[in-house]
Structures are given as C-alpha cells and as structure tokens.
Amino acid sequence: MKQAKVIGRVFCSRQCCGMDAKTMLLIQPLDWDTDNPVGEPLVAADTVGAGSGETVFFVASREAIMAFEGWEGETSVKSNLPPVDAAIVGIIDGKSVRL
C-alpha cells in the first residue's frame, strides 16, 4: 500500500464498461516518513468514500482490481470489473512512524 492525499476529483461525460457509478479522484502520492509529495499526481478509483484533502491508502497495478466487490481471482474477458490501475482502499486517520 502507498500513501497519498486527495487533491481533486475527475469527472467524465462518458465511461467505458464497468466504470459507471465509480468515483474517480486525483491523488498525490506522499512519502511515508516526511509526507512530502513523491512523483506525479494520478487518478484512482475510490472504494471508501474519500473526500478532498484526506490522506488515503492506495494500491496500484493488478492489486487495484481486487478492491472491488465480486473479485474472485482470475478475471475473464466477460467480467464486469472496472479497468483501473489504482484504487483507494482506506482513509488514514493517523499514523506513528518509528525512525
């Protein structure tokens, strides 16, 4: 899992298969130790109802699809899982870092 801050929302007039009713948020990845921005912002599908300015956990790549209900292992061509490569899976309320 990675840490990020929600910095915006993405609105689409048209979405492909499986993306209807999915909220897409713009997130800025953060360094775990310093909370400084790392890399470029990216779009992630929200699975937890995160809001603007909140710090969140997100997963990327194949793990992102597992955040959606109904995932049962291998996906098939006929699956209605959304084609996402990043998903928000938690809202961070606080953390403790040991150095």
Jmol script that loads the backbone (N, CA, C; Angstrom):
load data "model"
ATOM      1  N   MET A   1       0.832  -1.179   0.000  1.00  0.00           N
ATOM      2  CA  MET A   1       0.000   0.000   0.000  1.00  0.00           C
ATOM      3  C   MET A   1       0.874   1.240   0.000  1.00  0.00           C
ATOM      4  N   LYS A   2       0.332   2.285  -0.565  1.00  0.00           N
ATOM      5  CA  LYS A   2       1.035   3.551  -0.650  1.00  0.00           C
ATOM      6  C   LYS A   2       0.158   4.637  -0.043  1.00  0.00           C
ATOM      7  N   GLN A   3       0.775   5.740   0.342  1.00  0.00           N
ATOM      8  CA  GLN A   3       0.060   6.862   0.950  1.00  0.00           C
ATOM      9  C   GLN A   3      -0.092   7.985  -0.073  1.00  0.00           C
ATOM     10  N   ALA A   4      -1.232   8.668  -0.034  1.00  0.00           N
ATOM     11  CA  ALA A   4      -1.461   9.788  -0.941  1.00  0.00           C
ATOM     12  C   ALA A   4      -2.445  10.767  -0.300  1.00  0.00           C
ATOM     13  N   LYS A   5      -2.533  11.947  -0.893  1.00  0.00           N
ATOM     14  CA  LYS A   5      -3.507  12.944  -0.463  1.00  0.00           C
ATOM     15  C   LYS A   5      -4.456  13.202  -1.621  1.00  0.00           C
ATOM     16  N   VAL A   6      -5.748  13.262  -1.323  1.00  0.00           N
ATOM     17  CA  VAL A   6      -6.745  13.552  -2.350  1.00  0.00           C
ATOM     18  C   VAL A   6      -6.662  15.040  -2.672  1.00  0.00           C
ATOM     19  N   ILE A   7      -6.395  15.353  -3.947  1.00  0.00           N
ATOM     20  CA  ILE A   7      -6.241  16.760  -4.344  1.00  0.00           C
ATOM     21  C   ILE A   7      -7.301  17.214  -5.337  1.00  0.00           C
ATOM     22  N   GLY A   8      -8.173  16.300  -5.756  1.00  0.00           N
ATOM     23  CA  GLY A   8      -9.215  16.700  -6.694  1.00  0.00           C
ATOM     24  C   GLY A   8     -10.089  15.534  -7.091  1.00  0.00           C
ATOM     25  N   ARG A   9     -11.023  15.830  -7.978  1.00  0.00           N
ATOM     26  CA  ARG A   9     -11.955  14.822  -8.476  1.00  0.00           C
ATOM     27  C   ARG A   9     -11.972  14.886  -9.989  1.00  0.00           C
ATOM     28  N   VAL A  10     -12.140  13.744 -10.630  1.00  0.00           N
ATOM     29  CA  VAL A  10     -12.163  13.668 -12.088  1.00  0.00           C
ATOM     30  C   VAL A  10     -13.588  13.354 -12.520  1.00  0.00           C
ATOM     31  N   PHE A  11     -14.118  14.154 -13.439  1.00  0.00           N
ATOM     32  CA  PHE A  11     -15.472  13.954 -13.962  1.00  0.00           C
ATOM     33  C   PHE A  11     -15.372  13.535 -15.423  1.00  0.00           C
ATOM     34  N   CYS A  12     -16.151  12.542 -15.811  1.00  0.00           N
ATOM     35  CA  CYS A  12     -16.146  12.044 -17.180  1.00  0.00           C
ATOM     36  C   CYS A  12     -17.555  12.088 -17.753  1.00  0.00           C
ATOM     37  N   SER A  13     -17.681  12.589 -18.969  1.00  0.00           N
ATOM     38  CA  SER A  13     -19.001  12.607 -19.600  1.00  0.00           C
ATOM     39  C   SER A  13     -19.367  11.227 -20.135  1.00  0.00           C
ATOM     40  N   ARG A  14     -18.368  10.410 -20.445  1.00  0.00           N
ATOM     41  CA  ARG A  14     -18.582   9.039 -20.906  1.00  0.00           C
ATOM     42  C   ARG A  14     -17.546   8.147 -20.244  1.00  0.00           C
ATOM     43  N   GLN A  15     -17.977   6.949 -19.868  1.00  0.00           N
ATOM     44  CA  GLN A  15     -17.080   5.980 -19.256  1.00  0.00           C
ATOM     45  C   GLN A  15     -17.296   4.626 -19.894  1.00  0.00           C
ATOM     46  N   CYS A  16     -16.237   3.837 -19.955  1.00  0.00           N
ATOM     47  CA  CYS A  16     -16.353   2.513 -20.576  1.00  0.00           C
ATOM     48  C   CYS A  16     -16.932   1.502 -19.594  1.00  0.00           C
ATOM     49  N   CYS A  17     -16.964   0.290 -20.044  1.00  0.00           N
ATOM     50  CA  CYS A  17     -17.521  -0.834 -19.302  1.00  0.00           C
ATOM     51  C   CYS A  17     -17.081  -0.902 -17.842  1.00  0.00           C
ATOM     52  N   GLY A  18     -18.027  -1.093 -16.958  1.00  0.00           N
ATOM     53  CA  GLY A  18     -17.714  -1.283 -15.547  1.00  0.00           C
ATOM     54  C   GLY A  18     -17.338  -0.031 -14.777  1.00  0.00           C
ATOM     55  N   MET A  19     -17.282   1.125 -15.425  1.00  0.00           N
ATOM     56  CA  MET A  19     -16.850   2.346 -14.745  1.00  0.00           C
ATOM     57  C   MET A  19     -18.011   3.224 -14.278  1.00  0.00           C
ATOM     58  N   ASP A  20     -19.227   2.926 -14.711  1.00  0.00           N
ATOM     59  CA  ASP A  20     -20.361   3.728 -14.283  1.00  0.00           C
ATOM     60  C   ASP A  20     -20.528   3.621 -12.764  1.00  0.00           C
ATOM     61  N   ALA A  21     -20.851   4.704 -12.149  1.00  0.00           N
ATOM     62  CA  ALA A  21     -21.057   4.808 -10.699  1.00  0.00           C
ATOM     63  C   ALA A  21     -19.762   4.668  -9.895  1.00  0.00           C
ATOM     64  N   LYS A  22     -18.613   4.769 -10.537  1.00  0.00           N
ATOM     65  CA  LYS A  22     -17.341   4.752  -9.831  1.00  0.00           C
ATOM     66  C   LYS A  22     -16.837   6.191  -9.703  1.00  0.00           C
ATOM     67  N   THR A  23     -16.446   6.583  -8.500  1.00  0.00           N
ATOM     68  CA  THR A  23     -15.894   7.911  -8.279  1.00  0.00           C
ATOM     69  C   THR A  23     -14.397   7.864  -8.559  1.00  0.00           C
ATOM     70  N   MET A  24     -13.929   8.787  -9.378  1.00  0.00           N
ATOM     71  CA  MET A  24     -12.517   8.863  -9.726  1.00  0.00           C
ATOM     72  C   MET A  24     -11.923  10.108  -9.055  1.00  0.00           C
ATOM     73  N   LEU A  25     -10.862   9.909  -8.279  1.00  0.00           N
ATOM     74  CA  LEU A  25     -10.230  11.009  -7.555  1.00  0.00           C
ATOM     75  C   LEU A  25      -8.803  11.221  -8.040  1.00  0.00           C
ATOM     76  N   LEU A  26      -8.355  12.461  -8.006  1.00  0.00           N
ATOM     77  CA  LEU A  26      -6.979  12.815  -8.322  1.00  0.00           C
ATOM     78  C   LEU A  26      -6.204  12.792  -7.014  1.00  0.00           C
ATOM     79  N   ILE A  27      -5.146  11.976  -6.953  1.00  0.00           N
ATOM     80  CA  ILE A  27      -4.377  11.853  -5.718  1.00  0.00           C
ATOM     81  C   ILE A  27      -2.907  12.164  -5.967  1.00  0.00           C
ATOM     82  N   GLN A  28      -2.253  12.695  -4.930  1.00  0.00           N
ATOM     83  CA  GLN A  28      -0.821  12.976  -4.971  1.00  0.00           C
ATOM     84  C   GLN A  28      -0.118  12.005  -4.033  1.00  0.00           C
ATOM     85  N   PRO A  29       0.695  11.079  -4.567  1.00  0.00           N
ATOM     86  CA  PRO A  29       1.433  10.166  -3.694  1.00  0.00           C
ATOM     87  C   PRO A  29       2.351  10.930  -2.738  1.00  0.00           C
ATOM     88  N   LEU A  30       2.488  10.393  -1.506  1.00  0.00           N
ATOM     89  CA  LEU A  30       3.290  11.039  -0.466  1.00  0.00           C
ATOM     90  C   LEU A  30       4.336  10.075   0.081  1.00  0.00           C
ATOM     91  N   ASP A  31       5.460  10.632   0.537  1.00  0.00           N
ATOM     92  CA  ASP A  31       6.482   9.859   1.228  1.00  0.00           C
ATOM     93  C   ASP A  31       5.961   9.501   2.617  1.00  0.00           C
ATOM     94  N   TRP A  32       6.163   8.253   3.057  1.00  0.00           N
ATOM     95  CA  TRP A  32       5.650   7.808   4.353  1.00  0.00           C
ATOM     96  C   TRP A  32       6.296   8.548   5.515  1.00  0.00           C
ATOM     97  N   ASP A  33       7.586   8.832   5.433  1.00  0.00           N
ATOM     98  CA  ASP A  33       8.294   9.433   6.562  1.00  0.00           C
ATOM     99  C   ASP A  33       8.084  10.942   6.681  1.00  0.00           C
ATOM    100  N   THR A  34       8.059  11.637   5.541  1.00  0.00           N
ATOM    101  CA  THR A  34       8.022  13.100   5.575  1.00  0.00           C
ATOM    102  C   THR A  34       6.695  13.708   5.138  1.00  0.00           C
ATOM    103  N   ASP A  35       5.820  12.905   4.548  1.00  0.00           N
ATOM    104  CA  ASP A  35       4.554  13.381   3.966  1.00  0.00           C
ATOM    105  C   ASP A  35       4.760  14.368   2.826  1.00  0.00           C
ATOM    106  N   ASN A  36       5.949  14.384   2.239  1.00  0.00           N
ATOM    107  CA  ASN A  36       6.223  15.232   1.081  1.00  0.00           C
ATOM    108  C   ASN A  36       5.734  14.543  -0.189  1.00  0.00           C
ATOM    109  N   PRO A  37       5.315  15.332  -1.198  1.00  0.00           N
ATOM    110  CA  PRO A  37       4.871  14.745  -2.460  1.00  0.00           C
ATOM    111  C   PRO A  37       5.984  13.940  -3.130  1.00  0.00           C
ATOM    112  N   VAL A  38       5.590  12.820  -3.746  1.00  0.00           N
ATOM    113  CA  VAL A  38       6.521  11.954  -4.463  1.00  0.00           C
ATOM    114  C   VAL A  38       5.926  11.670  -5.830  1.00  0.00           C
ATOM    115  N   GLY A  39       6.600  12.037  -6.893  1.00  0.00           N
ATOM    116  CA  GLY A  39       6.111  11.742  -8.234  1.00  0.00           C
ATOM    117  C   GLY A  39       4.951  12.629  -8.655  1.00  0.00           C
ATOM    118  N   GLU A  40       4.322  12.200  -9.735  1.00  0.00           N
ATOM    119  CA  GLU A  40       3.210  12.940 -10.339  1.00  0.00           C
ATOM    120  C   GLU A  40       1.870  12.503  -9.752  1.00  0.00           C
ATOM    121  N   PRO A  41       0.881  13.404  -9.732  1.00  0.00           N
ATOM    122  CA  PRO A  41      -0.469  13.010  -9.322  1.00  0.00           C
ATOM    123  C   PRO A  41      -1.019  11.950 -10.279  1.00  0.00           C
ATOM    124  N   LEU A  42      -1.977  11.145  -9.786  1.00  0.00           N
ATOM    125  CA  LEU A  42      -2.599  10.136 -10.628  1.00  0.00           C
ATOM    126  C   LEU A  42      -4.073  10.000 -10.281  1.00  0.00           C
ATOM    127  N   VAL A  43      -4.802   9.353 -11.168  1.00  0.00           N
ATOM    128  CA  VAL A  43      -6.235   9.128 -10.975  1.00  0.00           C
ATOM    129  C   VAL A  43      -6.423   7.746 -10.356  1.00  0.00           C
ATOM    130  N   ALA A  44      -7.263   7.679  -9.314  1.00  0.00           N
ATOM    131  CA  ALA A  44      -7.549   6.401  -8.649  1.00  0.00           C
ATOM    132  C   ALA A  44      -9.049   6.260  -8.441  1.00  0.00           C
ATOM    133  N   ALA A  45      -9.541   5.053  -8.570  1.00  0.00           N
ATOM    134  CA  ALA A  45     -10.947   4.752  -8.288  1.00  0.00           C
ATOM    135  C   ALA A  45     -11.127   4.708  -6.772  1.00  0.00           C
ATOM    136  N   ASP A  46     -12.157   5.372  -6.280  1.00  0.00           N
ATOM    137  CA  ASP A  46     -12.415   5.436  -4.838  1.00  0.00           C
ATOM    138  C   ASP A  46     -13.360   4.316  -4.423  1.00  0.00           C
ATOM    139  N   THR A  47     -12.932   3.508  -3.435  1.00  0.00           N
ATOM    140  CA  THR A  47     -13.787   2.426  -2.945  1.00  0.00           C
ATOM    141  C   THR A  47     -14.261   2.669  -1.514  1.00  0.00           C
ATOM    142  N   VAL A  48     -13.846   3.795  -0.897  1.00  0.00           N
ATOM    143  CA  VAL A  48     -14.140   4.020   0.522  1.00  0.00           C
ATOM    144  C   VAL A  48     -14.844   5.340   0.815  1.00  0.00           C
ATOM    145  N   GLY A  49     -15.133   6.138  -0.175  1.00  0.00           N
ATOM    146  CA  GLY A  49     -15.811   7.411   0.055  1.00  0.00           C
ATOM    147  C   GLY A  49     -14.894   8.507   0.555  1.00  0.00           C
ATOM    148  N   ALA A  50     -13.671   8.538   0.070  1.00  0.00           N
ATOM    149  CA  ALA A  50     -12.702   9.558   0.487  1.00  0.00           C
ATOM    150  C   ALA A  50     -13.114  10.929  -0.037  1.00  0.00           C
ATOM    151  N   GLY A  51     -12.682  11.966   0.684  1.00  0.00           N
ATOM    152  CA  GLY A  51     -13.014  13.323   0.296  1.00  0.00           C
ATOM    153  C   GLY A  51     -11.783  14.171   0.065  1.00  0.00           C
ATOM    154  N   SER A  52     -12.002  15.346  -0.454  1.00  0.00           N
ATOM    155  CA  SER A  52     -10.918  16.273  -0.763  1.00  0.00           C
ATOM    156  C   SER A  52     -10.082  16.591   0.471  1.00  0.00           C
ATOM    157  N   GLY A  53      -8.770  16.535   0.320  1.00  0.00           N
ATOM    158  CA  GLY A  53      -7.854  16.863   1.399  1.00  0.00           C
ATOM    159  C   GLY A  53      -7.528  15.713   2.333  1.00  0.00           C
ATOM    160  N   GLU A  54      -8.219  14.575   2.206  1.00  0.00           N
ATOM    161  CA  GLU A  54      -7.953  13.443   3.098  1.00  0.00           C
ATOM    162  C   GLU A  54      -6.699  12.686   2.657  1.00  0.00           C
ATOM    163  N   THR A  55      -6.024  12.101   3.641  1.00  0.00           N
ATOM    164  CA  THR A  55      -4.875  11.240   3.378  1.00  0.00           C
ATOM    165  C   THR A  55      -5.390   9.810   3.298  1.00  0.00           C
ATOM    166  N   VAL A  56      -4.970   9.095   2.254  1.00  0.00           N
ATOM    167  CA  VAL A  56      -5.528   7.778   1.969  1.00  0.00           C
ATOM    168  C   VAL A  56      -4.440   6.745   1.697  1.00  0.00           C
ATOM    169  N   PHE A  57      -4.836   5.456   1.789  1.00  0.00           N
ATOM    170  CA  PHE A  57      -4.032   4.334   1.296  1.00  0.00           C
ATOM    171  C   PHE A  57      -4.489   4.075  -0.122  1.00  0.00           C
ATOM    172  N   PHE A  58      -3.559   3.729  -1.011  1.00  0.00           N
ATOM    173  CA  PHE A  58      -3.984   3.267  -2.324  1.00  0.00           C
ATOM    174  C   PHE A  58      -3.093   2.117  -2.777  1.00  0.00           C
ATOM    175  N   VAL A  59      -3.632   1.316  -3.662  1.00  0.00           N
ATOM    176  CA  VAL A  59      -2.885   0.230  -4.271  1.00  0.00           C
ATOM    177  C   VAL A  59      -2.884   0.460  -5.774  1.00  0.00           C
ATOM    178  N   ALA A  60      -1.854  -0.068  -6.413  1.00  0.00           N
ATOM    179  CA  ALA A  60      -1.721   0.129  -7.856  1.00  0.00           C
ATOM    180  C   ALA A  60      -1.524  -1.210  -8.554  1.00  0.00           C
ATOM    181  N   SER A  61      -1.579  -1.173  -9.858  1.00  0.00           N
ATOM    182  CA  SER A  61      -1.392  -2.338 -10.725  1.00  0.00           C
ATOM    183  C   SER A  61      -2.527  -3.345 -10.541  1.00  0.00           C
ATOM    184  N   ARG A  62      -2.216  -4.620 -10.614  1.00  0.00           N
ATOM    185  CA  ARG A  62      -3.232  -5.674 -10.534  1.00  0.00           C
ATOM    186  C   ARG A  62      -3.982  -5.663  -9.204  1.00  0.00           C
ATOM    187  N   GLU A  63      -3.307  -5.262  -8.132  1.00  0.00           N
ATOM    188  CA  GLU A  63      -3.949  -5.237  -6.817  1.00  0.00           C
ATOM    189  C   GLU A  63      -5.145  -4.284  -6.771  1.00  0.00           C
ATOM    190  N   ALA A  64      -5.163  -3.282  -7.622  1.00  0.00           N
ATOM    191  CA  ALA A  64      -6.252  -2.306  -7.619  1.00  0.00           C
ATOM    192  C   ALA A  64      -7.593  -2.950  -7.937  1.00  0.00           C
ATOM    193  N   ILE A  65      -7.611  -3.918  -8.816  1.00  0.00           N
ATOM    194  CA  ILE A  65      -8.873  -4.554  -9.200  1.00  0.00           C
ATOM    195  C   ILE A  65      -9.462  -5.371  -8.048  1.00  0.00           C
ATOM    196  N   MET A  66      -8.619  -5.854  -7.138  1.00  0.00           N
ATOM    197  CA  MET A  66      -9.094  -6.655  -6.015  1.00  0.00           C
ATOM    198  C   MET A  66      -9.902  -5.842  -5.014  1.00  0.00           C
ATOM    199  N   ALA A  67      -9.839  -4.523  -5.094  1.00  0.00           N
ATOM    200  CA  ALA A  67     -10.565  -3.657  -4.172  1.00  0.00           C
ATOM    201  C   ALA A  67     -12.069  -3.614  -4.468  1.00  0.00           C
ATOM    202  N   PHE A  68     -12.475  -4.134  -5.596  1.00  0.00           N
ATOM    203  CA  PHE A  68     -13.881  -4.070  -5.986  1.00  0.00           C
ATOM    204  C   PHE A  68     -14.600  -5.363  -5.636  1.00  0.00           C
ATOM    205  N   GLU A  69     -15.823  -5.225  -5.144  1.00  0.00           N
ATOM    206  CA  GLU A  69     -16.617  -6.388  -4.758  1.00  0.00           C
ATOM    207  C   GLU A  69     -16.806  -7.326  -5.932  1.00  0.00           C
ATOM    208  N   GLY A  70     -16.850  -8.604  -5.629  1.00  0.00           N
ATOM    209  CA  GLY A  70     -17.079  -9.580  -6.667  1.00  0.00           C
ATOM    210  C   GLY A  70     -15.811 -10.130  -7.287  1.00  0.00           C
ATOM    211  N   TRP A  71     -14.642  -9.658  -6.848  1.00  0.00           N
ATOM    212  CA  TRP A  71     -13.401 -10.187  -7.409  1.00  0.00           C
ATOM    213  C   TRP A  71     -13.202 -11.598  -6.897  1.00  0.00           C
ATOM    214  N   GLU A  72     -12.956 -12.515  -7.808  1.00  0.00           N
ATOM    215  CA  GLU A  72     -12.805 -13.913  -7.419  1.00  0.00           C
ATOM    216  C   GLU A  72     -11.598 -14.545  -8.091  1.00  0.00           C
ATOM    217  N   GLY A  73     -10.474 -13.910  -8.031  1.00  0.00           N
ATOM    218  CA  GLY A  73      -9.275 -14.488  -8.630  1.00  0.00           C
ATOM    219  C   GLY A  73      -9.092 -14.020 -10.053  1.00  0.00           C
ATOM    220  N   GLU A  74      -8.895 -14.954 -10.955  1.00  0.00           N
ATOM    221  CA  GLU A  74      -8.638 -14.622 -12.352  1.00  0.00           C
ATOM    222  C   GLU A  74      -9.824 -13.882 -12.968  1.00  0.00           C
ATOM    223  N   THR A  75      -9.519 -12.821 -13.693  1.00  0.00           N
ATOM    224  CA  THR A  75     -10.575 -12.089 -14.386  1.00  0.00           C
ATOM    225  C   THR A  75     -10.719 -12.649 -15.798  1.00  0.00           C
ATOM    226  N   SER A  76     -11.903 -12.575 -16.307  1.00  0.00           N
ATOM    227  CA  SER A  76     -12.145 -13.064 -17.660  1.00  0.00           C
ATOM    228  C   SER A  76     -12.556 -11.895 -18.544  1.00  0.00           C
ATOM    229  N   VAL A  77     -12.590 -12.137 -19.820  1.00  0.00           N
ATOM    230  CA  VAL A  77     -12.985 -11.116 -20.775  1.00  0.00           C
ATOM    231  C   VAL A  77     -14.417 -10.675 -20.510  1.00  0.00           C
ATOM    232  N   LYS A  78     -15.274 -11.570 -20.055  1.00  0.00           N
ATOM    233  CA  LYS A  78     -16.675 -11.255 -19.824  1.00  0.00           C
ATOM    234  C   LYS A  78     -16.925 -10.610 -18.460  1.00  0.00           C
ATOM    235  N   SER A  79     -15.896 -10.445 -17.668  1.00  0.00           N
ATOM    236  CA  SER A  79     -16.046  -9.872 -16.335  1.00  0.00           C
ATOM    237  C   SER A  79     -16.483  -8.411 -16.426  1.00  0.00           C
ATOM    238  N   ASN A  80     -17.247  -7.956 -15.436  1.00  0.00           N
ATOM    239  CA  ASN A  80     -17.662  -6.556 -15.420  1.00  0.00           C
ATOM    240  C   ASN A  80     -16.828  -5.734 -14.441  1.00  0.00           C
ATOM    241  N   LEU A  81     -15.638  -6.228 -14.085  1.00  0.00           N
ATOM    242  CA  LEU A  81     -14.753  -5.470 -13.216  1.00  0.00           C
ATOM    243  C   LEU A  81     -14.226  -4.253 -13.967  1.00  0.00           C
ATOM    244  N   PRO A  82     -14.079  -3.122 -13.275  1.00  0.00           N
ATOM    245  CA  PRO A  82     -13.631  -1.909 -13.957  1.00  0.00           C
ATOM    246  C   PRO A  82     -12.156  -1.984 -14.335  1.00  0.00           C
ATOM    247  N   PRO A  83     -11.769  -1.380 -15.447  1.00  0.00           N
ATOM    248  CA  PRO A  83     -10.372  -1.385 -15.888  1.00  0.00           C
ATOM    249  C   PRO A  83      -9.578  -0.280 -15.186  1.00  0.00           C
ATOM    250  N   VAL A  84      -9.201  -0.506 -13.942  1.00  0.00           N
ATOM    251  CA  VAL A  84      -8.464   0.501 -13.174  1.00  0.00           C
ATOM    252  C   VAL A  84      -7.058   0.004 -12.850  1.00  0.00           C
ATOM    253  N   ASP A  85      -6.124   0.936 -12.707  1.00  0.00           N
ATOM    254  CA  ASP A  85      -4.778   0.551 -12.298  1.00  0.00           C
ATOM    255  C   ASP A  85      -4.356   1.224 -10.993  1.00  0.00           C
ATOM    256  N   ALA A  86      -5.303   1.912 -10.327  1.00  0.00           N
ATOM    257  CA  ALA A  86      -5.074   2.459  -8.984  1.00  0.00           C
ATOM    258  C   ALA A  86      -6.421   2.544  -8.274  1.00  0.00           C
ATOM    259  N   ALA A  87      -6.447   2.153  -6.994  1.00  0.00           N
ATOM    260  CA  ALA A  87      -7.686   2.195  -6.222  1.00  0.00           C
ATOM    261  C   ALA A  87      -7.392   2.642  -4.794  1.00  0.00           C
ATOM    262  N   ILE A  88      -8.234   3.524  -4.275  1.00  0.00           N
ATOM    263  CA  ILE A  88      -8.133   3.971  -2.888  1.00  0.00           C
ATOM    264  C   ILE A  88      -8.829   2.930  -2.034  1.00  0.00           C
ATOM    265  N   VAL A  89      -8.114   2.390  -1.023  1.00  0.00           N
ATOM    266  CA  VAL A  89      -8.659   1.298  -0.216  1.00  0.00           C
ATOM    267  C   VAL A  89      -8.778   1.638   1.270  1.00  0.00           C
ATOM    268  N   GLY A  90      -8.389   2.829   1.667  1.00  0.00           N
ATOM    269  CA  GLY A  90      -8.501   3.202   3.074  1.00  0.00           C
ATOM    270  C   GLY A  90      -8.259   4.681   3.286  1.00  0.00           C
ATOM    271  N   ILE A  91      -8.837   5.206   4.361  1.00  0.00           N
ATOM    272  CA  ILE A  91      -8.612   6.599   4.759  1.00  0.00           C
ATOM    273  C   ILE A  91      -7.732   6.571   6.005  1.00  0.00           C
ATOM    274  N   ILE A  92      -6.639   7.315   5.986  1.00  0.00           N
ATOM    275  CA  ILE A  92      -5.701   7.331   7.103  1.00  0.00           C
ATOM    276  C   ILE A  92      -6.149   8.388   8.112  1.00  0.00           C
ATOM    277  N   ASP A  93      -6.448   7.939   9.325  1.00  0.00           N
ATOM    278  CA  ASP A  93      -6.835   8.863  10.402  1.00  0.00           C
ATOM    279  C   ASP A  93      -5.622   9.368  11.169  1.00  0.00           C
ATOM    280  N   GLY A  94      -4.574   8.573  11.205  1.00  0.00           N
ATOM    281  CA  GLY A  94      -3.348   8.950  11.905  1.00  0.00           C
ATOM    282  C   GLY A  94      -2.311   7.878  11.687  1.00  0.00           C
ATOM    283  N   LYS A  95      -1.058   8.176  12.048  1.00  0.00           N
ATOM    284  CA  LYS A  95      -0.010   7.170  11.914  1.00  0.00           C
ATOM    285  C   LYS A  95       1.109   7.464  12.895  1.00  0.00           C
ATOM    286  N   SER A  96       1.895   6.454  13.161  1.00  0.00           N
ATOM    287  CA  SER A  96       3.041   6.564  14.039  1.00  0.00           C
ATOM    288  C   SER A  96       4.243   6.006  13.283  1.00  0.00           C
ATOM    289  N   VAL A  97       5.265   6.814  13.117  1.00  0.00           N
ATOM    290  CA  VAL A  97       6.444   6.394  12.371  1.00  0.00           C
ATOM    291  C   VAL A  97       7.616   6.302  13.308  1.00  0.00           C
ATOM    292  N   ARG A  98       8.279   5.144  13.315  1.00  0.00           N
ATOM    293  CA  ARG A  98       9.492   4.968  14.106  1.00  0.00           C
ATOM    294  C   ARG A  98      10.686   5.092  13.211  1.00  0.00           C
ATOM    295  N   LEU A  99      11.607   5.943  13.557  1.00  0.00           N
ATOM    296  CA  LEU A  99      12.818   6.118  12.757  1.00  0.00           C
ATOM    297  C   LEU A  99      13.991   5.466  13.428  1.00  0.00           C
TER     298      LEU A  99
END
end "model"
wireframe off; spacefill off
backbone 0.3
color backbone group
